[in-house]
Amino acid sequence: MRTLALFALVAALILGTGLLQSWNSALLILNMGLVSAVMALGVNLQWGLAGLFNVGVMGFVALGGLAVVLTSTAPVPEAWAAGGPRLLAALGCGVAVIAGAVLVWRRLPKRLRGWGVAALLVAGFFVYRALFDPAATAVEAVNPAATGYLGGLGLPVLLAWPVGGLLAAAVAWAIGKTALGLRSDYLAIATLGIAEIIIAVLKNEDWLARGVKNVTGLPRPVPYEIDLQQDPGFVARAADLGIDPTTASTLTVKLGYGLLFAAVLVLLLVLAQLALKSPWGRMMRAIRDNETAARAMGKDVTARHLQIFILGSALCGIAGAMMTTLDGQLTPGTYQPLRYTFLIWVMVIVGGSGNNFGAVLGGFLIWFLWVQVEPIGQALMAGLTAGMADGSWLKAHLLDSVQHMRLLTMGVILLLVLRFAPRGLLPER
């Protein structure tokens, strides 16, 4: 009953937004709530089931966005002709150097390992840059105002969602192989640093996804509004409902996204629940509660941590691909830790760590508050300062403080939940 009541409350808040503001706003909140719920579900797998403190969520979400560009955009033939094969050769050289360094570390005697790896990395770096720099410059010089990058594979955009999960999972594997042996606080530092590296690469490597020039006009899995408005049948149906074609088209598109996102969330939630109730899920919680005892029982704790780290990161990658598809563009400059790491953690903590339904609830509730707090605060401050004289420094200060209501509200909610419901609104059972 508690679960049903809380989800009914969230549904009432979204429906109230539609009735009091606009249904476009309500559907936008719903769609981003669905995406946020998938992100929170991924973090909940890592923290709630395994106790892994990953603060690099932003990086995996960004990789999902990159997957949309690499999968669904059309290739740029001129850029490939200018330097595509040379770029691939340079990247292959970089991978070969890293693999060679690992092999040298394993094969050489201990007293020669450091010198051998250092020599190989230095030599490999110069060879890599000699191959990479001219090729990247040639690709980025091809019509930089419109392209200046290699483009993608030109596949349907829905395929980019699982590809985003696979790309995030591959990077999570590389991170986990090196960082999961660290203590929780060091793991947090490592994941945060790697997330910043991923964002820096997206911003600066124009050949990959145009950097800060952004990739716009990404393909969509739903019709365009203008196409619906030019369809006589759609216009007639909208008229029968008493809705103008422009509003009806935007509502239809947002509803289409909502149905797709809801299908993905339900599928992932069912799989997460099956995993939680399985012997594997019970083993993961046993490792979380007492690693020493789990090791004594013969469990490979590091390998299990790597599994759950990859799975949770894959969900964040899927969510990142969904969000970029909804936006219709990849903008690396918008990936901020406050939005894509801190806020997701607030969703998990408020909803209930270790409870998949709690993570989903937190995703919807916190996103609703994140969107609506500022306009509510603006109306509240306007009412409180209505009797103050125009030009008053206090009135100006209070009105200018509205923009900080989001951060203040998130902090207050987090403090209240930690004080009165430390296990979240839907605690783990």
TIBA-539754 format. One line per field, with one value per residue (C-alpha): residue number from 1; residue in one letter; x, y, z. Coordinates in steps of 0.2 Angstrom, whole numbers, plus 5000, padded with zeros to 4 digits. Each point is the difference from the previous one (the first is absolute). Layout:
% residues N
num [NUM/...]
residuo [a/...]
u [X/...]
v [Y/...]
w [Z/...]
***
This chain:
% residues 429
num [1/2/3/4/5/6/7/8/9/10/11/12/13/14/15/16/17/18/19/20/21/22/23/24/25/26/27/28/29/30/31/32/33/34/35/36/37/38/39/40/41/42/43/44/45/46/47/48/49/50/51/52/53/54/55/56/57/58/59/60/61/62/63/64/65/66/67/68/69/70/71/72/73/74/75/76/77/78/79/80/81/82/83/84/85/86/87/88/89/90/91/92/93/94/95/96/97/98/99/100/101/102/103/104/105/106/107/108/109/110/111/112/113/114/115/116/117/118/119/120/121/122/123/124/125/126/127/128/129/130/131/132/133/134/135/136/137/138/139/140/141/142/143/144/145/146/147/148/149/150/151/152/153/154/155/156/157/158/159/160/161/162/163/164/165/166/167/168/169/170/171/172/173/174/175/176/177/178/179/180/181/182/183/184/185/186/187/188/189/190/191/192/193/194/195/196/197/198/199/200/201/202/203/204/205/206/207/208/209/210/211/212/213/214/215/216/217/218/219/220/221/222/223/224/225/226/227/228/229/230/231/232/233/234/235/236/237/238/239/240/241/242/243/244/245/246/247/248/249/250/251/252/253/254/255/256/257/258/259/260/261/262/263/264/265/266/267/268/269/270/271/272/273/274/275/276/277/278/279/280/281/282/283/284/285/286/287/288/289/290/291/292/293/294/295/296/297/298/299/300/301/302/303/304/305/306/307/308/309/310/311/312/313/314/315/316/317/318/319/320/321/322/323/324/325/326/327/328/329/330/331/332/333/334/335/336/337/338/339/340/341/342/343/344/345/346/347/348/349/350/351/352/353/354/355/356/357/358/359/360/361/362/363/364/365/366/367/368/369/370/371/372/373/374/375/376/377/378/379/380/381/382/383/384/385/386/387/388/389/390/391/392/393/394/395/396/397/398/399/400/401/402/403/404/405/406/407/408/409/410/411/412/413/414/415/416/417/418/419/420/421/422/423/424/425/426/427/428/429]
residuo [m/r/t/l/a/l/f/a/l/v/a/a/l/i/l/g/t/g/l/l/q/s/w/n/s/a/l/l/i/l/n/m/g/l/v/s/a/v/m/a/l/g/v/n/l/q/w/g/l/a/g/l/f/n/v/g/v/m/g/f/v/a/l/g/g/l/a/v/v/l/t/s/t/a/p/v/p/e/a/w/a/a/g/g/p/r/l/l/a/a/l/g/c/g/v/a/v/i/a/g/a/v/l/v/w/r/r/l/p/k/r/l/r/g/w/g/v/a/a/l/l/v/a/g/f/f/v/y/r/a/l/f/d/p/a/a/t/a/v/e/a/v/n/p/a/a/t/g/y/l/g/g/l/g/l/p/v/l/l/a/w/p/v/g/g/l/l/a/a/a/v/a/w/a/i/g/k/t/a/l/g/l/r/s/d/y/l/a/i/a/t/l/g/i/a/e/i/i/i/a/v/l/k/n/e/d/w/l/a/r/g/v/k/n/v/t/g/l/p/r/p/v/p/y/e/i/d/l/q/q/d/p/g/f/v/a/r/a/a/d/l/g/i/d/p/t/t/a/s/t/l/t/v/k/l/g/y/g/l/l/f/a/a/v/l/v/l/l/l/v/l/a/q/l/a/l/k/s/p/w/g/r/m/m/r/a/i/r/d/n/e/t/a/a/r/a/m/g/k/d/v/t/a/r/h/l/q/i/f/i/l/g/s/a/l/c/g/i/a/g/a/m/m/t/t/l/d/g/q/l/t/p/g/t/y/q/p/l/r/y/t/f/l/i/w/v/m/v/i/v/g/g/s/g/n/n/f/g/a/v/l/g/g/f/l/i/w/f/l/w/v/q/v/e/p/i/g/q/a/l/m/a/g/l/t/a/g/m/a/d/g/s/w/l/k/a/h/l/l/d/s/v/q/h/m/r/l/l/t/m/g/v/i/l/l/l/v/l/r/f/a/p/r/g/l/l/p/e/r]
u [5000/5014/5008/4983/4997/5016/4999/4982/5007/5013/4986/4989/5014/5003/4982/4998/5014/4990/4984/5007/5015/4999/5000/5016/5009/4993/5005/5017/5002/4994/5012/5015/4994/5000/5018/5005/4992/5011/5016/4994/4997/5018/5008/4988/5008/5017/4997/4984/5006/5019/5004/5011/5002/5000/5000/5004/4982/5002/5013/4990/4984/5011/5006/4982/4998/5016/4993/4985/5011/5012/4985/4986/5008/5005/5019/5009/5009/5011/5006/5004/5009/5010/5006/4989/5011/5015/4990/4995/5018/5005/4987/5006/5017/4995/4991/5015/5012/4989/4999/5018/5003/4990/5009/5017/4995/4995/5015/5015/5009/4994/5016/4997/4981/5000/5013/4993/4982/5006/5011/4986/4987/5011/5005/4982/4993/5011/4995/4982/5000/5010/4986/4985/5003/5001/4985/4989/5005/4995/4983/4996/5004/4986/4986/5002/4985/4988/5010/5018/4999/4999/4981/4992/4993/4983/4991/4982/5001/4992/5015/5011/4991/5008/5016/5001/4998/5014/5012/4997/5003/5016/5007/4993/5010/5016/4997/4995/5016/5011/4989/4989/5014/5000/4991/4983/5007/5014/4988/4989/5015/5005/4982/4998/5017/4996/4983/5009/5012/4986/4991/5017/5002/4983/5003/5017/5000/4990/5003/4990/4984/5004/5005/4992/4992/4987/4992/4982/4986/5002/4987/4985/4990/4983/4993/5004/4987/5000/4997/4985/4993/5001/4990/4981/4995/5009/4994/4982/5002/5007/4985/4988/5009/4999/5019/5009/5012/5016/4996/4994/5016/5011/4990/5000/5019/5003/4987/5010/5016/4991/4994/5017/5009/4987/5002/5019/4998/4987/5012/5015/4990/4994/5017/5007/4987/5003/5019/4996/4990/5012/5014/5012/4991/5000/5019/5003/4991/5010/5016/4994/4996/5016/5014/5011/4987/4996/5019/5001/4986/5010/4991/5011/4995/5009/4993/4982/5003/5006/4984/4989/5010/4999/4981/4996/5011/4991/4983/5007/5007/4982/4993/5012/4996/4981/5003/5010/4987/4987/5010/5004/5018/5016/5007/5015/5001/4983/5007/5003/5003/4986/4987/5006/5009/4994/4982/4999/5008/4986/4987/5007/5002/4983/4991/5008/5018/4999/4981/4998/4983/5007/5013/4986/4989/5015/5003/4983/4998/5017/4999/4982/5007/5016/4989/4986/5008/5007/4983/4992/5013/4999/4981/5003/5013/4989/4986/5011/5008/4984/4999/5018/5004/5007/5019/5002/5016/4992/4986/5014/5010/4985/4995/5018/5001/4986/5013/5008/4984/5004/5016/4992/4985/5011/5011/4985/4991/5016/5002/4982/5000/5017/4993/4982/5002/5018/4996/4990/4982/4999/5013/5009/4990]
v [5000/5012/4997/5002/5016/5008/4996/5006/5017/5001/4997/5013/5013/4997/5000/5016/5008/4996/5007/5016/5004/4990/4982/5003/5004/4985/4988/5008/4997/4982/4996/5007/4992/4983/5003/5005/4985/4989/5009/4998/4982/4998/5009/4990/4984/5006/5007/4992/4982/5001/5016/5007/5019/5005/5019/4999/4998/5015/4992/4985/5010/5010/4984/4996/5016/4997/4983/5009/5010/4986/4988/5011/5014/4998/4998/5015/4993/5015/4998/4982/5003/5014/4990/4986/4985/5009/5004/4982/4995/5012/4994/4982/5005/5008/4984/4989/5011/4998/4981/4999/5009/4987/4986/5008/5002/4982/4992/5010/4997/5012/5011/5003/5002/5019/5005/4989/5006/5018/4998/4992/5013/5015/4993/4995/5017/5009/4987/5002/5019/4999/4990/5008/5019/5002/4988/5010/5016/4995/4993/5015/5012/4992/5013/5003/5012/4985/4984/4999/4982/4983/4997/4984/4984/5006/4987/5002/5010/4988/4988/5014/4997/4982/5006/5014/4986/4990/5015/5005/4982/4998/5016/4994/4984/5009/5011/4985/4990/5014/5009/4986/4995/5017/5005/5008/5018/4997/4992/5015/5012/4988/5000/5019/5003/4988/5008/5017/4992/4993/5017/5009/4988/5003/5019/5000/4986/5008/4986/4989/5009/5019/5004/5016/5004/4986/4988/5005/4993/4982/4988/4996/4984/5010/5012/5018/5013/5008/4984/4997/5017/4997/4984/5003/4985/5006/5017/4993/4989/5015/5011/4986/5001/5019/5002/5011/4990/5008/4995/4983/4997/5004/4990/4985/5001/5001/4986/4989/5003/4996/4983/4995/5006/4991/4984/5001/5004/4986/4987/5006/5000/4983/4993/5010/4992/4983/5002/5007/4985/4987/4991/5012/5015/4992/4997/5018/5007/4988/5007/5017/4997/4990/4998/4991/4987/4998/4998/4987/4990/5000/5014/5010/5017/5010/4991/5002/5018/5002/4991/5012/5015/4996/4997/5016/5010/4992/5006/5018/4998/4995/5015/5012/4993/5002/5018/5005/4993/5010/5016/4997/5006/4996/5015/4995/5016/4996/4985/5006/4990/5009/4994/4983/4994/5009/5001/4981/4996/5011/4990/4983/5006/5008/4986/4986/4993/4981/5001/5000/5008/5013/5005/5002/5010/5011/5003/5006/5010/5009/5005/5007/5011/5004/5007/5008/5007/5016/5006/4996/5010/5014/5001/4999/5013/5012/4998/5003/5015/5008/5012/5006/5016/4999/5002/4993/4991/4986/4997/5000/4987/4989/5000/4996/4986/4990/4992/4991/4992/4984/4997/5006/4988/4985/5003/5002/4984/4990/5006/4996/4983/4996/5006/4992/4986/4996/4984/5010/5002/4981/4991/4984/4985]
w [5000/5004/4983/4991/5010/4996/4981/5000/5008/4986/4987/5008/4999/4982/4996/5010/4989/4985/5007/5008/4987/4984/4994/4990/5017/5008/4986/5000/5019/4997/4987/5009/5016/4990/4994/5018/5007/4989/5006/5018/4997/4993/5015/5012/4993/5004/5017/5006/4996/5000/5010/4986/5002/4982/4997/4982/4994/4989/4989/4997/4995/4988/4992/4997/4991/4990/4995/4991/4990/4995/4996/4992/4991/4982/4996/4992/4985/4997/5018/4998/4984/5008/5016/5005/4997/5008/5016/5001/4998/5014/5012/4996/5004/5016/5005/4995/5010/5016/4997/4997/5017/5009/4992/5004/5018/5001/4991/5005/5017/5014/5000/4981/5000/5003/4988/4986/5002/5001/4984/4991/5005/4995/4983/4997/5005/4987/4986/5005/4999/4983/4993/5009/4999/4981/4997/5013/4993/4983/5005/5011/4985/4989/5000/5019/5001/4996/5002/5004/5007/4994/5003/5005/4992/4995/5009/5008/5016/5011/4997/5009/5016/5003/4991/5014/5013/4992/4998/5018/5005/4991/5008/5017/4997/4997/5015/5011/4996/5007/5013/5009/5010/5009/5016/4997/5002/4988/4988/5001/4996/4985/4993/5001/4992/4986/4997/4998/4988/4989/5000/4995/4986/4993/5001/4992/4987/4986/4988/5012/5003/4995/5018/5007/4982/5004/4989/4996/4990/5007/4993/5010/5003/4999/4987/4998/5006/4983/4991/5011/4998/4981/5001/4996/5010/5015/4999/4999/5015/5010/4995/5005/5018/5000/5000/4987/4989/5007/5018/4995/4991/5014/5012/4988/4998/5019/5003/4988/5009/5016/4994/4994/5016/5011/4990/5003/5019/5003/4991/5010/5016/4998/4996/5015/5012/4993/5003/5018/5005/4992/5009/4991/5008/5017/4998/4995/5015/5011/4992/5003/5019/5004/4987/5012/5003/4982/4996/5014/4991/4984/4990/4988/5006/4988/4985/5007/5002/4982/4994/5010/4995/4982/5001/5009/4988/4985/5007/5001/4982/4994/5009/4993/4982/5004/5006/4985/4989/5009/4998/4982/5002/5009/5011/5010/5009/5009/5009/5018/5016/5009/4987/4995/5016/5016/4995/4995/5017/5008/4991/5006/5018/5001/4991/5010/4998/4996/4994/4981/5002/5012/4987/4987/5012/5004/4982/4997/5016/5000/4981/5003/5014/4991/4985/5010/5016/4991/4992/5017/5009/4988/5003/5019/5000/4989/5013/5015/4992/4993/5014/5000/4991/4982/5001/5017/5002/5010/4987/4986/5010/5004/4981/4994/5013/4991/4988/5015/5006/4991/5009/5017/4998/4995/5015/5012/4993/5002/5018/5004/4993/5008/5017/4999/4988/4998/4990/4988/4996/4994/5011/4995/5005]
***
